[in-house]
Amino acid sequence: MRTAWLECATGISGDMTLAALIDAGADVQAVRAAIQSLGLPDVRLRLETVIKGGFRSLHALVDHPEQHAHRHLADIRALVERSVLTARQKSLALQMFQVIAEAESRVHGVSVETIHFHEVGAIDSIVDIIGTAVAFDLLKIDRVVCNAVPPGRGFVRIDHGICPVPTPGTAEILKGMPLSVVPIDAELTTPTGAAIVKVLADSFGPLPAMTIESIGCGCGTMTFPERANVLRIFIGTVAGGVQTELVTLLETTLDDVTGEAVGFVRERLTAAGALDVWVIPVQMKKGRPGVIVSCLCRPGAATGLEQVLFAETGTLGVRRLQLERSVRQRESVTVQTVWGPVPGKRGWGQGVAETFAPEFAACAAVAAAAGVPLRDVYRAAEAAWLMRVGTAMSPPDHSHDHSHDHSHDHSHDHSHDHSHDHSHDHSHDHSHDHSHDHSHDHPHDHSHDHSQGGERGRGAAGSGGT
């Protein structure tokens, strides 16, 4: 998987991102053609190679005549829609504009459609966002990891007067992201930069284990005495097909709440964005039985989930641990069975056998509608997946002769024994984030003898893994 890592050592802005992507190899002529197609008169993207803190970097500048009018979101949409951008490039750009619009709307207390843009309506911000969307797409990046974002500190002057850093709009966009502290009195992350991270970043953490193909350096306008004001982007392929990311584990131990309350807390945590929630029985002081409620989440969601634990349980303390986890590459796929389509999760990685885990909720719905046992639906979905993989991998000439001449008796014994051992053992770890407790709420006759303790892979799979 082609992966990019954003190193926001001194924050991130639109011009820094655009310059870094071009420096990493994006076709600058294609970016300029996309900007030209917006129909903005006398607007030109200019690139300069500069030295920041002793290091070479690219600086993106936008030449344009003085402007006086502020634009609405509808005006921005019209610019994008009439451009030559591809569908994916338009989607990325519009998502970034939408993020800024919603933040400004909340800050100023007006609707998204009626707000006058200051940041996003400026010509240079429009060029930065359009250019970033195009350059990102041209580099064929599949996944983005970003380190913790430093917003900066101090005060800056904006159209509404002097504001603390991060400014209100930027602070709204940064919700849910892990932040870091860099001791510089300046606005290090702009609304445009925060919106780019919000849209592009799939996870936050250190540089992944990867083979680096290119590095792009984009600098900001400001110069700092002891730090290079440079955004670096590392682009390459993830080593071994396994990705690493930072997650937060929240835990609290309870001995004075009812089972109904614990179940409700689980539902609240899941609805609030937890990757996984589980409950473990424990023996507490004075021989009292209790439970440990554990919640796995993205670092940026930890504070909100912690408040749910405090509010719903009355606990006096919540433990918080920062963890690094490895996750396999995955995607949602759908297979066809005799009773209808069944979605599931496909997991794969270099040197690791490919797996498929049918989604519990879908299997249960199909079983109920068809009036057949749940485990029969699971088996049919797994068999359909094995046939699909086998068909894709088998040479055409050999597969025909093999299936007719001598595979009938062999395929039944081999397919069932192999597919369940192979598929289930690997899929449980893959689907752990979203399904651990959900799966325990349902009988699991379908898990077979080889799935001891493995009901986690049977839950409703979502976007997360272990």
VEXDREN-2710 file (C-alpha; in Angstrom, 1 decimal):
% VEXDREN-2710
k/r/px/py/pz
1/MET/0.0/0.0/0.0
2/ARG/1.4/3.4/-1.0
3/THR/1.6/5.4/2.2
4/ALA/2.4/9.0/3.0
5/TRP/3.6/10.3/6.4
6/LEU/3.2/14.0/7.2
7/GLU/5.8/15.3/9.6
8/CYS/4.3/18.5/10.9
9/ALA/7.3/19.5/13.0
10/THR/6.4/23.2/12.9
11/GLY/2.7/22.9/12.0
12/ILE/1.0/22.7/8.6
13/SER/-0.5/25.2/6.2
14/GLY/-1.9/25.0/2.7
15/ASP/1.2/26.4/0.9
16/MET/3.5/24.1/2.9
17/THR/1.5/21.0/1.9
18/LEU/1.2/21.9/-1.7
19/ALA/4.9/22.7/-2.0
20/ALA/5.8/19.4/-0.2
21/LEU/3.7/17.3/-2.5
22/ILE/5.2/18.9/-5.6
23/ASP/8.7/18.5/-4.2
24/ALA/7.8/14.8/-3.6
25/GLY/7.2/14.3/-7.3
26/ALA/3.7/15.6/-8.2
27/ASP/3.5/16.9/-11.8
28/VAL/3.7/20.7/-11.3
29/GLN/2.3/21.4/-14.9
30/ALA/-0.8/19.2/-14.1
31/VAL/-1.3/21.2/-10.9
32/ARG/-1.0/24.5/-12.7
33/ALA/-3.4/23.4/-15.4
34/ALA/-6.0/22.5/-12.8
35/ILE/-5.6/25.9/-11.1
36/GLN/-5.9/27.6/-14.5
37/SER/-9.2/25.8/-15.2
38/LEU/-10.8/27.5/-12.2
39/GLY/-11.2/30.6/-14.3
40/LEU/-9.6/33.0/-11.8
41/PRO/-8.1/35.9/-13.8
42/ASP/-4.4/36.5/-13.6
43/VAL/-3.8/33.9/-10.9
44/ARG/-0.4/32.0/-11.1
45/LEU/1.3/29.4/-9.0
46/ARG/5.0/30.3/-8.5
47/LEU/7.5/27.9/-6.9
48/GLU/10.9/29.0/-5.3
49/THR/13.6/26.9/-3.8
50/VAL/14.7/28.4/-0.5
51/ILE/16.8/27.6/2.5
52/LYS/15.0/27.3/5.8
53/GLY/17.1/26.6/8.9
54/GLY/19.9/25.5/6.7
55/PHE/17.8/23.0/4.7
56/ARG/16.6/23.2/1.1
57/SER/12.8/23.3/0.7
58/LEU/10.2/24.4/-1.8
59/HIS/8.1/27.5/-1.3
60/ALA/4.7/27.8/-3.0
61/LEU/3.5/31.4/-3.7
62/VAL/0.4/32.6/-5.4
63/ASP/0.5/35.7/-7.6
64/HIS/-2.9/37.3/-8.1
65/PRO/-4.4/40.8/-8.3
66/GLU/-5.9/42.4/-5.3
67/GLN/-9.3/41.1/-4.4
68/HIS/-12.1/42.7/-2.4
69/ALA/-15.1/40.3/-2.4
70/HIS/-15.5/37.4/0.0
71/ARG/-16.9/34.2/-1.4
72/HIS/-19.7/31.9/-0.2
73/LEU/-19.5/28.1/-0.2
74/ALA/-21.7/28.0/-3.2
75/ASP/-19.2/30.2/-5.1
76/ILE/-16.4/27.8/-4.2
77/ARG/-18.4/24.8/-5.4
78/ALA/-19.1/26.5/-8.7
79/LEU/-15.4/27.1/-9.2
80/VAL/-14.6/23.5/-8.5
81/GLU/-17.4/21.9/-10.5
82/ARG/-16.5/23.8/-13.7
83/SER/-12.8/23.0/-13.5
84/VAL/-11.0/20.1/-15.2
85/LEU/-10.3/18.3/-12.0
86/THR/-11.1/14.6/-11.9
87/ALA/-14.0/13.3/-9.8
88/ARG/-11.6/12.3/-6.9
89/GLN/-9.8/15.6/-7.0
90/LYS/-13.1/17.5/-6.9
91/SER/-14.3/15.4/-4.0
92/LEU/-11.1/15.9/-1.9
93/ALA/-11.1/19.7/-2.6
94/LEU/-14.8/20.1/-1.7
95/GLN/-14.4/18.1/1.5
96/MET/-11.6/20.5/2.6
97/PHE/-13.8/23.5/1.8
98/GLN/-16.7/21.9/3.6
99/VAL/-14.6/21.3/6.8
100/ILE/-13.6/25.0/6.9
101/ALA/-17.1/26.2/6.1
102/GLU/-18.6/24.1/9.0
103/ALA/-15.9/25.4/11.4
104/GLU/-16.5/29.0/10.4
105/SER/-20.3/28.5/10.6
106/ARG/-20.0/27.2/14.2
107/VAL/-17.6/29.9/15.3
108/HIS/-19.7/32.8/13.9
109/GLY/-23.1/31.3/14.6
110/VAL/-24.5/31.4/11.1
111/SER/-25.4/28.8/8.5
112/VAL/-22.8/27.1/6.3
113/GLU/-24.4/28.5/3.1
114/THR/-24.6/32.1/4.3
115/ILE/-21.2/32.5/5.9
116/HIS/-18.7/34.9/4.2
117/PHE/-15.4/33.2/3.9
118/HIS/-12.2/35.0/5.0
119/GLU/-9.7/32.2/5.1
120/VAL/-11.1/29.8/2.5
121/GLY/-12.4/32.6/0.2
122/ALA/-9.0/34.1/-0.3
123/ILE/-7.4/33.4/-3.7
124/ASP/-4.2/31.9/-2.2
125/SER/-6.3/29.5/0.0
126/ILE/-8.4/28.4/-3.0
127/VAL/-5.2/27.7/-5.0
128/ASP/-3.6/25.9/-2.0
129/ILE/-6.6/23.5/-1.5
130/ILE/-7.1/22.8/-5.2
131/GLY/-3.4/22.3/-5.8
132/THR/-3.1/20.0/-2.8
133/ALA/-6.1/17.9/-3.9
134/VAL/-4.7/17.5/-7.4
135/ALA/-1.1/16.8/-6.3
136/PHE/-2.2/14.3/-3.7
137/ASP/-4.3/12.4/-6.3
138/LEU/-1.4/12.5/-8.8
139/LEU/0.9/10.8/-6.4
140/LYS/-1.5/7.8/-6.0
141/ILE/-1.3/7.8/-2.2
142/ASP/-3.6/5.2/-0.6
143/ARG/-3.1/6.0/3.1
144/VAL/-1.9/9.0/5.1
145/VAL/-0.3/8.9/8.6
146/CYS/0.3/12.2/10.4
147/ASN/2.2/13.0/13.5
148/ALA/0.6/15.0/16.3
149/VAL/-0.2/18.5/15.1
150/PRO/1.3/21.6/16.8
151/PRO/-1.1/24.5/16.6
152/GLY/1.3/27.0/18.0
153/ARG/0.7/29.5/20.8
154/GLY/0.5/33.2/21.5
155/PHE/-1.8/35.7/19.6
156/VAL/-2.4/36.7/16.0
157/ARG/-4.3/39.5/14.3
158/ILE/-7.2/38.4/12.1
159/ASP/-10.1/40.2/10.5
160/HIS/-12.0/40.2/13.8
161/GLY/-9.2/41.5/15.9
162/ILE/-6.5/39.9/18.0
163/CYS/-7.1/36.2/18.7
164/PRO/-5.3/33.6/20.7
165/VAL/-3.7/30.6/18.9
166/PRO/-5.2/28.3/17.8
167/THR/-7.7/30.7/16.3
168/PRO/-11.4/29.8/16.8
169/GLY/-11.8/28.3/13.4
170/THR/-8.7/26.3/13.5
171/ALA/-9.5/25.0/17.0
172/GLU/-12.9/23.7/15.7
173/ILE/-11.2/21.8/12.9
174/LEU/-8.6/20.4/15.2
175/LYS/-11.2/18.6/17.3
176/GLY/-10.4/14.9/17.5
177/MET/-6.8/15.3/16.4
178/PRO/-3.8/14.6/18.7
179/LEU/-2.0/17.9/19.3
180/SER/1.6/18.5/20.3
181/VAL/3.4/21.5/21.9
182/VAL/6.1/23.3/20.1
183/PRO/7.5/26.3/22.0
184/ILE/7.0/28.9/19.3
185/ASP/4.9/32.0/19.7
186/ALA/3.2/31.9/16.3
187/GLU/0.3/30.4/14.4
188/LEU/1.9/27.1/13.3
189/THR/-1.3/25.4/11.9
190/THR/-3.7/27.4/9.8
191/PRO/-7.4/26.6/9.1
192/THR/-6.4/25.4/5.6
193/GLY/-3.6/23.2/7.0
194/ALA/-5.9/21.7/9.7
195/ALA/-8.6/21.0/7.1
196/ILE/-6.1/19.2/4.9
197/VAL/-5.1/16.9/7.8
198/LYS/-8.8/16.4/8.7
199/VAL/-9.6/15.1/5.2
200/LEU/-6.4/13.3/4.2
201/ALA/-5.1/11.7/7.5
202/ASP/-6.2/8.1/8.1
203/SER/-4.4/7.8/11.4
204/PHE/-1.9/9.6/13.6
205/GLY/1.5/8.3/14.8
206/PRO/5.2/8.1/14.1
207/LEU/6.8/7.3/10.8
208/PRO/5.5/3.8/9.8
209/ALA/7.7/0.9/8.9
210/MET/8.0/1.6/5.2
211/THR/10.3/1.7/2.2
212/ILE/10.7/5.4/1.4
213/GLU/10.5/6.3/-2.3
214/SER/10.5/10.1/-2.1
215/ILE/10.6/12.9/0.4
216/GLY/9.1/16.3/-0.2
217/CYS/9.9/19.5/1.8
218/GLY/7.6/22.5/1.7
219/CYS/8.4/25.6/3.8
220/GLY/6.2/28.2/5.4
221/THR/6.5/32.0/5.1
222/MET/7.8/32.5/8.7
223/THR/11.4/31.9/9.7
224/PHE/12.2/30.7/13.2
225/PRO/15.6/31.1/14.9
226/GLU/16.1/27.5/16.1
227/ARG/13.8/25.4/13.9
228/ALA/13.4/24.9/10.2
229/ASN/9.9/25.9/9.3
230/VAL/9.5/22.9/7.0
231/LEU/6.7/20.3/6.4
232/ARG/8.1/17.0/5.2
233/ILE/6.1/14.3/3.5
234/PHE/7.6/10.8/3.2
235/ILE/6.0/8.6/0.5
236/GLY/6.7/4.9/0.1
237/THR/5.3/1.4/0.6
238/VAL/4.4/-0.1/3.9
239/ALA/6.8/-2.9/4.8
240/GLY/5.3/-6.3/5.2
241/GLY/1.8/-5.2/4.6
242/VAL/1.4/-4.4/8.3
243/GLN/0.7/-0.8/9.4
244/THR/1.3/0.8/12.8
245/GLU/-0.7/3.5/14.5
246/LEU/-1.1/5.1/17.9
247/VAL/-4.2/4.4/20.0
248/THR/-5.3/5.2/23.5
249/LEU/-6.5/2.6/26.1
250/LEU/-8.9/3.9/28.7
251/GLU/-9.8/1.7/31.7
252/THR/-11.7/1.9/34.9
253/THR/-12.4/-0.7/37.6
254/LEU/-16.0/-0.8/39.0
255/ASP/-17.6/-2.7/41.9
256/ASP/-20.7/-0.6/42.6
257/VAL/-22.6/-0.4/39.3
258/THR/-25.3/-2.8/38.0
259/GLY/-24.9/-5.0/34.9
260/GLU/-27.5/-2.9/33.1
261/ALA/-25.4/0.2/33.8
262/VAL/-22.3/-1.5/32.4
263/GLY/-24.1/-2.5/29.3
264/PHE/-25.4/1.0/28.8
265/VAL/-21.9/2.4/29.2
266/ARG/-20.7/0.1/26.5
267/GLU/-23.3/1.4/24.1
268/ARG/-22.5/5.1/25.0
269/LEU/-18.8/4.5/24.4
270/THR/-19.3/2.8/21.1
271/ALA/-21.7/5.5/19.9
272/ALA/-19.1/8.2/20.9
273/GLY/-16.5/6.8/18.6
274/ALA/-14.7/4.0/20.5
275/LEU/-12.8/1.6/18.4
276/ASP/-13.6/-1.3/20.8
277/VAL/-15.1/-1.7/24.3
278/TRP/-14.8/-4.8/26.5
279/VAL/-15.6/-5.8/30.0
280/ILE/-13.6/-8.2/32.2
281/PRO/-14.7/-9.6/35.5
282/VAL/-12.2/-9.2/38.4
283/GLN/-11.9/-9.8/42.1
284/MET/-11.5/-6.5/44.0
285/LYS/-10.6/-5.6/47.6
286/LYS/-12.5/-7.2/50.4
287/GLY/-13.4/-10.1/48.0
288/ARG/-15.9/-8.0/46.1
289/PRO/-16.6/-9.0/42.5
290/GLY/-16.2/-6.2/40.0
291/VAL/-15.5/-5.4/36.4
292/ILE/-12.8/-3.6/34.3
293/VAL/-14.4/-1.5/31.6
294/SER/-11.8/-1.0/28.8
295/CYS/-12.1/1.3/25.8
296/LEU/-9.8/1.5/22.9
297/CYS/-9.9/4.7/20.9
298/ARG/-8.0/7.2/18.7
299/PRO/-5.9/9.6/20.8
300/GLY/-8.0/12.6/19.8
301/ALA/-11.2/10.9/21.0
302/ALA/-9.9/10.0/24.4
303/THR/-11.0/13.1/26.4
304/GLY/-14.6/12.8/25.2
305/LEU/-14.8/9.1/25.9
306/GLU/-13.2/9.6/29.3
307/GLN/-16.0/12.0/30.2
308/VAL/-18.6/9.3/29.3
309/LEU/-16.9/6.9/31.7
310/PHE/-16.9/9.6/34.5
311/ALA/-20.5/10.6/33.9
312/GLU/-22.1/7.2/33.5
313/THR/-20.2/5.2/36.1
314/GLY/-19.4/7.6/38.8
315/THR/-15.8/6.3/38.9
316/LEU/-13.2/8.2/40.8
317/GLY/-10.5/7.6/38.2
318/VAL/-9.8/6.5/34.6
319/ARG/-6.4/5.0/33.6
320/ARG/-5.1/6.2/30.2
321/LEU/-2.3/4.4/28.3
322/GLN/-0.8/5.3/24.9
323/LEU/-0.2/2.2/22.8
324/GLU/1.2/1.5/19.4
325/ARG/-0.6/-1.3/17.5
326/SER/0.0/-3.1/14.2
327/VAL/-3.0/-3.6/11.9
328/ARG/-3.3/-5.5/8.7
329/GLN/-4.5/-3.9/5.5
330/ARG/-8.2/-4.4/5.0
331/GLU/-11.2/-3.6/2.8
332/SER/-14.9/-4.2/2.7
333/VAL/-16.0/-6.9/0.2
334/THR/-19.3/-8.6/-0.6
335/VAL/-19.8/-12.2/-1.7
336/GLN/-22.9/-13.8/-3.2
337/THR/-24.5/-16.8/-1.5
338/VAL/-27.6/-18.8/-2.5
339/TRP/-29.6/-16.7/0.1
340/GLY/-28.2/-13.3/-1.1
341/PRO/-25.2/-11.0/-0.8
342/VAL/-23.1/-11.1/2.4
343/PRO/-20.6/-8.3/3.2
344/GLY/-17.4/-8.9/5.1
345/LYS/-13.9/-7.8/5.7
346/ARG/-10.9/-8.9/3.6
347/GLY/-7.5/-8.8/5.3
348/TRP/-4.1/-9.2/3.7
349/GLY/-0.5/-8.4/4.0
350/GLN/2.9/-9.4/2.5
351/GLY/3.9/-12.8/3.9
352/VAL/0.6/-13.2/5.7
353/ALA/-2.2/-15.4/4.4
354/GLU/-5.3/-13.5/3.1
355/THR/-8.5/-13.8/5.2
356/PHE/-12.2/-13.1/4.9
357/ALA/-14.5/-12.5/7.9
358/PRO/-18.3/-12.3/7.1
359/GLU/-20.1/-9.6/9.1
360/PHE/-22.3/-10.9/11.9
361/ALA/-25.2/-8.5/11.4
362/ALA/-25.5/-9.3/7.7
363/CYS/-25.3/-13.0/8.3
364/ALA/-27.9/-12.8/11.0
365/ALA/-30.2/-10.8/8.8
366/VAL/-29.8/-13.3/5.9
367/ALA/-30.3/-16.3/8.1
368/ALA/-33.5/-14.8/9.6
369/ALA/-34.9/-13.9/6.2
370/ALA/-34.1/-17.3/4.7
371/GLY/-35.1/-19.3/7.7
372/VAL/-31.7/-21.1/7.8
373/PRO/-29.2/-21.6/10.6
374/LEU/-26.7/-18.8/11.1
375/ARG/-23.7/-21.0/10.8
376/ASP/-24.9/-22.2/7.4
377/VAL/-24.8/-18.6/6.1
378/TYR/-21.3/-18.2/7.5
379/ARG/-20.2/-21.3/5.8
380/ALA/-21.8/-20.3/2.5
381/ALA/-20.1/-16.9/2.7
382/GLU/-16.7/-18.4/3.4
383/ALA/-17.1/-20.9/0.7
384/ALA/-18.1/-18.2/-1.8
385/TRP/-15.0/-16.2/-0.8
386/LEU/-12.7/-19.3/-1.3
387/MET/-14.2/-20.0/-4.7
388/ARG/-13.7/-16.3/-5.6
389/VAL/-10.1/-16.3/-4.5
390/GLY/-9.5/-19.7/-6.1
391/THR/-11.0/-18.6/-9.4
392/ALA/-8.8/-15.5/-9.4
393/MET/-5.6/-17.5/-8.7
394/SER/-6.1/-20.7/-10.7
395/PRO/-4.7/-20.9/-14.3
396/PRO/-7.7/-21.2/-16.7
397/ASP/-6.6/-24.4/-18.5
398/HIS/-5.6/-26.3/-15.4
399/SER/-8.6/-25.4/-13.3
400/HIS/-11.1/-26.8/-15.8
401/ASP/-9.4/-30.2/-16.0
402/HIS/-8.8/-30.4/-12.3
403/SER/-12.4/-29.7/-11.3
404/HIS/-13.9/-32.3/-13.7
405/ASP/-11.4/-35.1/-13.4
406/HIS/-10.4/-35.5/-9.8
407/SER/-11.3/-32.6/-7.5
408/HIS/-14.8/-33.5/-6.4
409/ASP/-14.0/-35.6/-3.4
410/HIS/-10.9/-33.7/-2.5
411/SER/-12.4/-30.2/-2.6
412/HIS/-15.0/-30.9/0.1
413/ASP/-12.6/-32.3/2.7
414/HIS/-9.9/-29.8/1.9
415/SER/-12.1/-26.7/1.5
416/HIS/-13.9/-27.0/4.9
417/ASP/-11.0/-28.0/7.0
418/HIS/-8.6/-25.6/5.5
419/SER/-10.8/-22.6/5.1
420/HIS/-12.1/-22.4/8.6
421/ASP/-8.6/-23.0/10.2
422/HIS/-7.1/-20.5/7.9
423/SER/-9.8/-17.8/7.7
424/HIS/-11.1/-17.7/11.2
425/ASP/-7.7/-17.8/13.0
426/HIS/-6.5/-14.7/11.2
427/SER/-9.8/-12.8/11.0
428/HIS/-10.3/-12.5/14.7
429/ASP/-7.4/-10.2/15.2
430/HIS/-8.4/-8.3/12.1
431/SER/-11.9/-7.4/13.2
432/HIS/-11.2/-7.0/16.9
433/ASP/-11.8/-3.2/17.2
434/HIS/-15.4/-3.1/16.4
435/SER/-16.6/-6.5/17.3
436/HIS/-15.1/-7.8/20.5
437/ASP/-18.0/-7.3/22.8
438/HIS/-20.7/-7.4/20.2
439/SER/-19.8/-10.9/19.4
440/HIS/-20.1/-12.1/23.0
441/ASP/-23.7/-11.0/23.0
442/HIS/-24.7/-13.7/20.6
443/PRO/-24.4/-17.5/20.6
444/HIS/-21.6/-18.6/18.4
445/ASP/-22.3/-22.1/17.3
446/HIS/-20.8/-21.1/14.0
447/SER/-17.3/-20.6/15.5
448/HIS/-16.4/-24.4/15.4
449/ASP/-13.9/-26.2/17.5
450/HIS/-10.9/-24.3/16.0
451/SER/-12.2/-20.8/17.1
452/GLN/-11.8/-21.0/20.8
453/GLY/-12.0/-17.5/22.3
454/GLY/-12.3/-16.1/18.8
455/GLU/-15.8/-14.8/18.6
456/ARG/-14.4/-11.3/18.1
457/GLY/-14.0/-11.8/14.4
458/ARG/-17.7/-12.5/14.1
459/GLY/-19.0/-9.1/15.0
460/ALA/-20.2/-6.3/12.7
461/ALA/-16.9/-5.3/11.1
462/GLY/-16.2/-1.7/10.8
463/SER/-13.3/0.3/9.7
464/GLY/-11.0/-0.7/12.5
465/GLY/-8.9/-3.7/13.4
466/THR/-7.0/-4.8/16.4
END
